[in-house]
Amino acid sequence: MSAATPLRLTMSWLKDRYAQGDLSPETIAEEIVRRSTADAEKNIWIAPPSMDRIRPYLERLRSMDPKDAPLWGIPFAVKDNIDVAGLPTTAACSAYAYEPEGHATVVERLVAAGAFPVGKTNLDQFATGLVGTRSPYGETHNALRPELISGGSSSGSAVAVARGQAAFALGTDTAGSGRVPAALNGLYGWKPSVGAWPTKGVVPACASLDCVTAFAHELEDMLLVDAAVRGVDADDAWSKSVPRSPVELPSRLLVPEGPLTFYGPYAAEYEAAWEAAVAKLETLGVPMERVDVELFKQAASILYGGPWVAERWAGLGSFLEANPGAAFPVTEAILRSGASGAYDAASVFTATHRLQAMKLEAKKLLAGGVLAMPTCGGTWTREQVRNDPIATNSLMGLYTNHCNLLDLCAVAVPSGAAAPALPFGITLFACAGGEGLLESVVRRWAQPAPTTLVAVCGLHMRGLPLEKQMREHRARFVREDRTAAKYRMYKLPTTPAKPGLVKTPQGGASLRLEVWEMPLETFGAFVAGIPAPLGIGKVELQDGTEVAGFVCESFAAQGADDITAQGGWR
């Protein structure tokens, strides 16, 4: 890897280097070719980057004014079920391959904006899978942990971005394929409203649900792609006008009530990461509600347990019948389930009418709001998926399958790590056209207000009566800790009784407390509401650091019960 070129390619970095004249599209293309060659064993590409394929686009850039081309010189990868002129479209099945007459609409619009495609990426064959292992071109390795799955079906697209072989990549999403790989590789995944991005030139999985999506490291990059490709294509039967909502905070943030299901070898770590994500969501300044998500579970279940499997067969059945054995075995088994005869015409209408009622219910529930869920409830090793390909794949769609059926837009958002080199992510959902609501939440999530740590040692601790004040001021619990061995604690004669923490020059002890994080914009109001003799001062912790925290004026200790020996208020 070039020392001057970071692994994390972003549009802002590339544009800055181009403007300064110390980088050109040719040199970044050469670096991408080098990286893809070095990563060949990761099975990222079906048509890998090569200078011969890229050069015509680079020559075209010379006649374009960067000021008139918002994506000038930006390299992108394309999932190999999306047409790129001059390259075969395989959908990860060589017997299916065809030479497209031109670009898919989304690719054409991106090239017109100055971006250039570098190659075609690997995928779960016919976009049927969420694991990234269902391809005769090899199992795509996770970008960070090669023994783990990369997620599918847009596996190669996500890993190409994560491994620095594209600034952004196009995927597709029917059941979660534009979101699951984002979460498993530490990226953003943008899934627009159904029909907002044209699907002309895309091999259909379920044509009525399919969306083209984008993977990137930064929100701004996805928004630039959205601006370039969004809009009706008069030659696309599924294309429609879906105006974006204004960029404003939603009226509510919704999160599932009750425990969620987590799975796989890191289930406990994923559950803890989700709890941390919910705590962070509570600090964003948007009222939060816990809601029953049974509706979304029911919608998710009918994607493969209803007649939509027959739609997949309608698109690919004639090819499979004419080419027995050409498809990946597990893929063909899934597709053939749509031809089982289990769904007659009446069952199709029954399911469609049921779904229509669900859409209405979802629209009412999400009106003006944004729903947050884990993107995935866990992950698997590639070996585990090989040993149980159906059940492992099915669980990966637990929190994704409902989205397109219910006509929602979504964005997968990185949310730290569940364990070392194990990214975790959440997905935000809104009603069709609600991308502006999603953008506003992501901006606040990615750039939260400045905060301060606050040490609490009494009724404001978790589970005690004044914890609600911490939540009202958008604080989140960080950790349990202890003071330096310099404090004494007194039970103050108040109603209800409260502790008074007093620093003493000698005879002190180390006392248990909790450390929270609170936005500075709410900290002042919180401090103003604290009654004397308590106040906020500097509390020294056992590691010698000082944080803001509850302290007590020393005069209040006179006549109060000394409870230092208890080790803390609890």
Salt bridges, closest charged atoms under 4 A:
ASP16 OD2 - ARG17 NH1 2.63
GLU26 OE2 - ARG62 NH2 3.01
GLU31 OE2 - ARG34 NH2 3.14
GLU31 OE2 - ARG35 NE 2.94
ASP39 OD2 - ARG163 NE 2.83
ASP52 OD1 - ARG55 NH1 3.39
ASP80 OD1 - LYS120 NZ 2.66
GLU139 OE1 - ARG382 NH1 2.67
GLU139 OE2 - ARG386 NE 2.72
GLU147 OE2 - ARG145 NE 2.80
ASP173 OD2 - ARG179 NE 2.85
GLU218 OE2 - ARG8 NH1 3.63
GLU220 OE2 - ARG443 NH1 2.45
ASP226 OD1 - ARG230 NH1 3.00
ASP226 OD2 - ARG244 NH1 3.72
GLU282 OE1 - ARG471 NH1 2.86
GLU289 OE1 - ARG252 NH1 3.44
GLU321 OE1 - ARG336 NH1 3.71
GLU332 OE2 - ARG336 NE 2.80
GLU435 OE2 - ARG230 NH2 3.06
GLU439 OE1 - ARG244 NH2 2.52
GLU439 OE2 - ARG443 NH2 2.93
GLU467 OE2 - ARG471 NH2 3.16
GLU480 OE2 - ARG462 NH2 2.97
ASP481 OD2 - ARG479 NE 2.90
GLU514 OE2 - ARG462 NE 3.23
GLU514 OE2 - ARG570 NH2 3.01
GLU517 OE1 - ARG476 NE 2.83
GLU521 OE2 - ARG474 NH2 2.38
GLU540 OE1 - LYS486 NZ 3.10
GLU540 OE1 - LYS503 NZ 3.11
ASP562 OD2 - ARG488 NE 2.87
